[in-house]
């Protein structure tokens, strides 16, 4: 009996489990180590923040998926790998033995080394902690709708921009604003009312970015259009502002709703705010490099064309945590989804002691950026298109992907 251990319930591993359920491998014992029972699907998370999807619609049920695959699931967090003894060290459980290991744990925002950021800012990842903080904020908003609210978002990449727009949309709904005017004759009146609503909002969103332009990985038209949308929606941009400190405000006050934190920039700009969300460039968990796996400059596991560690042949990786040596790509969920099937095939090939199959990811991908109002922008190379149709197309794609993991048989034997 060979032990295949999967660390993390990311998109690639979800596909691997589904495929092992369809095509089990005799003599292989599957174990999944995950710190959550429900894995978030990144494609629908901005829509969840905006209130378009409920929790179940945008989370994969790992328990039922593991049951379908005949896989043991351990609810724990991996904190190290002993590559000499082939052991995964967990936070609370005894070490887990493996013959073959696959890692799909995603990434975390970098730059939490900024003084105070780790203590007081809310990182966009891990997603469960982020969503818990966001849901708490929404609950407070519902209980105290009159409370002035100021949110700071650090990071002007696609993640930060999309988060800002979807947060603004949800807060606007919570304040009873943004009612859409229908009919051609009311278009101008609707625009005027919306502008009045934005001026009267008791919530503010400030987006901080160290660069001169947002979303450096996208073409000029996309960057310019999203900047226009952010400004028109009342989101305050702070470009060329490098955040250098975050601190908690300690003071005696008679204010009913005092702000709790202060964000400071190298330019001298300071802003008091109620919440700080951190959505900067991705980095890897420290224990990856500490375990002895070959890693790139950001700590991501270096893998070959077969998604196999370049330093340890019995270790595989996919999703954000993996860095394909021959195919550098940005951290995006679309690559994790595409890696699922090749990862499954190569894990089976390795266990069967057969040659592995190289995999080449696409060079360009279509980015669909939701703007929080059931519209989206398409971005690919120099191409840009904006339409409500794009949001509904994205919604169809995302729901179709999630349907792969629902209505599974009780066990693989009942298929």
HUCORQUI-V698394 format. One record per run of one state. SS is the DSSP state (@ for helix, = for strand, . for the rest). FROM is the first residue (numbers start at 1). LEN is the number of residues. If there is no record, write none. Layout:
BEGIN
ss=SS from=FROM len=LEN
ss=SS from=FROM len=LEN
END
This chain:
BEGIN
ss=. from=1 len=1
ss== from=2 len=6
ss=. from=8 len=3
ss=@ from=11 len=12
ss=. from=23 len=5
ss== from=28 len=7
ss=. from=35 len=3
ss== from=38 len=3
ss=. from=41 len=1
ss=@ from=42 len=9
ss=. from=51 len=5
ss=@ from=56 len=3
ss== from=59 len=3
ss=@ from=62 len=8
ss=. from=70 len=1
ss== from=71 len=5
ss=. from=76 len=2
ss== from=78 len=5
ss=. from=83 len=4
ss== from=87 len=4
ss=. from=91 len=5
ss== from=96 len=2
ss=. from=98 len=2
ss== from=100 len=4
ss=. from=104 len=4
ss== from=108 len=2
ss=. from=110 len=5
ss== from=115 len=1
ss=. from=116 len=1
ss=@ from=117 len=4
ss=. from=121 len=1
ss== from=122 len=2
ss=. from=124 len=3
ss=@ from=127 len=17
ss=. from=144 len=5
ss== from=149 len=6
ss=. from=155 len=3
ss=@ from=158 len=17
ss=. from=175 len=9
ss=@ from=184 len=17
ss=. from=201 len=2
ss== from=203 len=7
ss=. from=210 len=10
ss=@ from=220 len=13
ss=. from=233 len=3
ss== from=236 len=4
ss=. from=240 len=3
ss== from=243 len=6
ss=. from=249 len=12
ss== from=261 len=5
ss=. from=266 len=4
ss== from=270 len=4
ss=. from=274 len=1
ss== from=275 len=4
ss=. from=279 len=3
ss== from=282 len=2
ss=. from=284 len=2
ss=@ from=286 len=5
ss=. from=291 len=4
ss== from=295 len=1
ss=. from=296 len=5
ss== from=301 len=3
ss=. from=304 len=4
ss== from=308 len=2
ss=. from=310 len=5
ss== from=315 len=3
ss=. from=318 len=1
ss=@ from=319 len=3
ss== from=322 len=3
ss=. from=325 len=8
ss=@ from=333 len=19
ss=. from=352 len=15
ss== from=367 len=4
ss=. from=371 len=5
ss== from=376 len=5
ss=. from=381 len=2
ss== from=383 len=5
ss=@ from=388 len=16
ss=. from=404 len=8
ss=@ from=412 len=3
ss=. from=415 len=1
END
